[in-house]
Amino acid sequence: MATEAVNGAPPVVEMRAISKRFGTVSALEGVDFAVRRGEVCALLGDNGAGKSTLIKILTGIFPATSGEIRINGAVVNIRSPAQARALGIETVYQDLALVNLMSVTRNFFLGREVTTGVGPLRFMRLGEMNTRTEEALHDIGIEKFSTGRSVTEPVAKLSGGERQSIAIGRAVHFGASLLILDEPTSALSVGETEKVLHYTVRAKERGMAVIFISHNLHHVSKVADRYTIIRHGRKVGDYPGGSLTESDLGAMITGEREQ
């Protein structure tokens, strides 16, 4: 069953009976999925389980064959990633979609630049943008990237964890209600992974709903309030965070252990 309202408030996102077919191939069959405000929900499944398809439906990349999506209780029809973003859904993909030659600030405000001017003649207010970028990153626990680092530096000079911080901070700053993190700790060092997990918890504490997708069950266990497991296009179940060991999670994901 779909997740019910908590304290009278509906889930930030609720997907009901979502199915998706590609010709004769069924990628999803009647999947219910929901995330509440101030919750980190780990979406788990083996490769090909259907979790990427579910997220692509939620972010407007694919239309569902059948089913319903609700945002804060209201039924919506998400037709594009731009519409998903307008509804408060921000996705941080594994490749981050950052422009290496642009500064931290320019990446932070990419597509949302603060400008001044008249008519088509516009100029970016870089000083204001730099200040707002520093403040936004500070809000999620980043005083500065490291010794000598600045928001005016090109992203190419940053580490993987620092890049993740920009993407997460951007989503928080621009008022996203749902943050989707797709393999956020992939290929990061131990220290940088801990920072990204910290930023994830900070986003939750600020009231965001967070979908955390990862194959690293140790990282999942550190931040998830709830696990949703999908296998072969069907939902296996929802489980409270900490209710399953990493071994149990792995066995349920692969099908070695049933519900």
C-alpha positions in Angstrom: 0.0 0.0 0.0 1.0 3.6 -0.5 2.4 5.6 2.4 -0.3 7.3 4.4 -0.3 10.9 5.6 1.6 11.6 8.8 0.1 14.1 11.3 -2.4 15.1 8.7 0.2 16.0 6.1 0.4 13.9 2.9 3.8 12.6 1.6 5.8 15.1 -0.4 5.8 12.6 -3.2 3.5 9.6 -3.6 3.5 7.3 -6.6 0.6 4.9 -6.7 0.5 1.6 -8.7 3.1 2.8 -11.2 3.6 0.5 -14.2 5.9 0.9 -17.2 6.2 -1.2 -20.3 8.6 -0.8 -23.2 6.8 -2.7 -25.9 6.4 -6.2 -24.6 9.0 -5.7 -21.7 7.5 -4.8 -18.3 10.0 -2.6 -16.4 7.6 -1.9 -13.5 4.4 -3.5 -12.2 2.1 -1.7 -9.8 4.8 -0.1 -7.7 3.8 2.1 -4.7 6.4 4.5 -3.5 6.3 7.6 -1.2 8.6 9.9 0.7 7.7 12.2 3.5 9.0 15.6 4.6 12.2 15.3 6.7 12.8 11.7 5.7 15.6 9.9 3.9 14.2 7.0 2.0 16.7 4.6 0.4 15.5 3.2 -2.9 17.3 -0.1 -3.3 17.5 -2.7 -6.0 19.9 -4.7 -8.1 20.9 -3.5 -11.6 17.8 -3.8 -13.8 15.4 -3.9 -10.8 13.5 -0.9 -12.0 14.6 1.8 -9.6 16.1 4.0 -12.4 12.9 3.7 -14.4 10.8 4.7 -11.4 13.0 7.8 -10.9 12.8 8.7 -14.6 9.1 8.6 -14.4 9.1 10.8 -11.3 11.4 13.3 -13.0 9.5 13.5 -16.2 12.0 11.6 -18.5 9.5 8.7 -19.1 5.7 8.7 -18.9 4.2 5.9 -16.8 2.2 3.4 -18.7 -0.3 3.5 -15.8 -0.5 4.8 -12.2 -0.7 8.1 -10.4 1.8 10.6 -9.0 0.8 13.0 -6.2 2.9 16.0 -5.0 1.8 17.1 -1.5 -1.5 15.3 -2.0 -2.3 16.8 -5.4 -2.4 14.6 -8.5 0.2 15.8 -11.1 1.2 14.8 -14.6 5.0 15.3 -14.9 5.8 15.6 -18.6 9.4 16.9 -18.5 12.4 17.4 -16.2 11.7 21.2 -16.2 8.2 20.6 -14.9 9.6 18.3 -12.2 12.0 21.0 -11.1 9.2 23.5 -11.1 7.4 21.2 -8.7 10.3 21.2 -6.3 12.0 18.0 -7.5 15.8 18.3 -7.8 18.1 15.4 -8.9 21.8 15.1 -8.2 23.0 12.5 -10.7 26.3 10.6 -10.5 27.9 12.7 -13.2 26.6 15.9 -11.4 26.0 17.8 -14.7 28.4 20.6 -13.7 30.4 22.7 -16.2 34.1 22.2 -15.3 35.4 25.5 -16.8 32.8 27.6 -14.9 33.2 28.8 -11.4 31.5 27.3 -8.4 29.1 30.3 -8.3 28.3 30.1 -12.0 27.5 26.4 -11.6 25.4 27.1 -8.5 23.3 29.6 -10.4 23.3 27.9 -13.7 20.0 28.7 -15.4 19.0 30.9 -12.5 21.5 33.8 -12.8 20.9 37.0 -10.9 21.0 39.8 -13.5 20.4 43.5 -13.8 19.8 45.7 -16.8 17.1 46.8 -19.2 15.3 44.7 -21.8 17.6 42.1 -23.5 20.8 43.9 -22.2 21.5 42.0 -19.0 24.5 41.8 -16.7 25.2 39.2 -14.1 25.4 40.4 -10.5 28.4 38.2 -9.7 29.2 39.8 -6.3 25.7 39.0 -5.1 25.8 35.6 -6.6 29.2 34.8 -4.9 27.9 35.9 -1.5 24.7 33.9 -1.9 26.6 30.8 -2.9 28.9 31.1 0.1 25.9 31.5 2.4 24.0 28.6 0.9 27.0 26.2 1.2 27.5 27.4 4.8 23.9 26.5 5.6 24.6 22.9 4.8 27.7 22.8 6.9 30.5 24.0 4.5 32.5 26.8 5.8 34.8 26.7 2.8 35.9 23.9 0.5 39.5 23.7 1.8 42.5 26.0 2.4 42.6 28.6 -0.2 39.5 27.5 -2.0 36.9 30.1 -3.3 33.5 30.1 -5.0 35.2 32.0 -7.8 37.4 29.0 -8.7 36.5 26.7 -11.6 34.7 23.5 -10.7 37.5 21.5 -12.4 39.8 22.2 -9.4 37.4 20.7 -6.9 37.3 17.2 -5.5 34.4 14.8 -6.0 33.0 15.5 -2.5 33.2 19.3 -3.0 31.3 18.9 -6.3 28.6 16.9 -4.6 28.3 19.7 -2.0 27.6 22.2 -4.7 24.9 20.1 -6.2 23.2 19.4 -2.9 23.6 23.0 -1.7 22.1 24.2 -4.9 19.0 22.0 -4.5 18.5 23.2 -0.9 19.0 26.8 -1.7 16.5 27.0 -4.5 13.7 25.5 -2.4 13.5 21.9 -3.6 11.1 19.9 -1.5 12.4 16.6 -2.8 16.1 15.8 -3.3 17.0 12.7 -5.3 20.6 11.5 -4.8 21.7 9.0 -7.4 24.8 7.1 -6.2 26.2 10.2 -4.4 29.1 8.5 -2.8 30.4 6.6 -5.8 34.1 6.9 -6.3 34.6 9.2 -3.3 37.3 8.8 -0.6 36.3 7.7 2.9 36.5 11.3 4.2 34.6 12.8 1.4 31.9 10.2 1.6 31.4 11.1 5.3 30.9 14.7 4.3 28.3 13.9 1.6 26.4 11.7 4.1 26.5 14.6 6.5 25.1 17.0 3.8 22.4 14.5 3.1 21.3 14.5 6.8 21.5 18.3 6.9 19.1 18.5 3.9 16.7 16.2 5.8 16.9 18.3 8.9 16.0 21.4 6.8 12.7 19.6 6.0 13.4 18.1 2.6 12.3 14.7 1.5 15.4 12.8 0.2 15.5 9.7 -2.0 18.9 8.1 -1.6 19.9 5.6 -4.3 23.1 3.6 -3.7 24.6 0.1 -4.0 26.7 0.7 -0.9 24.6 -0.7 1.9 26.9 0.6 4.6 26.3 4.2 3.4 22.6 3.5 3.1 22.4 2.2 6.7 24.0 5.4 8.0 21.5 7.8 6.6 18.2 6.0 5.7 15.1 6.4 7.8 13.4 3.8 5.6 14.3 1.3 2.9 12.2 0.6 -0.1 13.3 -2.5 -2.0 12.4 -3.2 -5.7 13.2 -6.5 -7.5 12.3 -7.4 -11.0 10.1 -4.4 -11.4 8.0 -5.1 -8.4 8.1 -3.7 -4.9 9.4 -6.1 -2.3 8.5 -3.9 0.7 9.1 -0.9 3.0 11.2 -1.3 6.1 12.2 1.1 8.9 15.8 2.2 8.9 18.0 0.0 11.1 15.4 -2.8 11.0 17.6 -4.9 8.7 21.3 -5.7 8.7 23.4 -5.0 5.7 23.5 -8.7 5.1 19.7 -8.9 5.2 19.3 -6.0 2.8 21.7 -7.6 0.4 19.8 -10.9 0.5 16.4 -9.2 -0.1 17.8 -7.1 -3.0 19.1 -10.2 -4.7 16.2 -12.5 -3.8 18.2 -14.8 -1.6 15.8 -14.0 1.2 12.1 -13.3 0.7 10.0 -10.8 2.6 
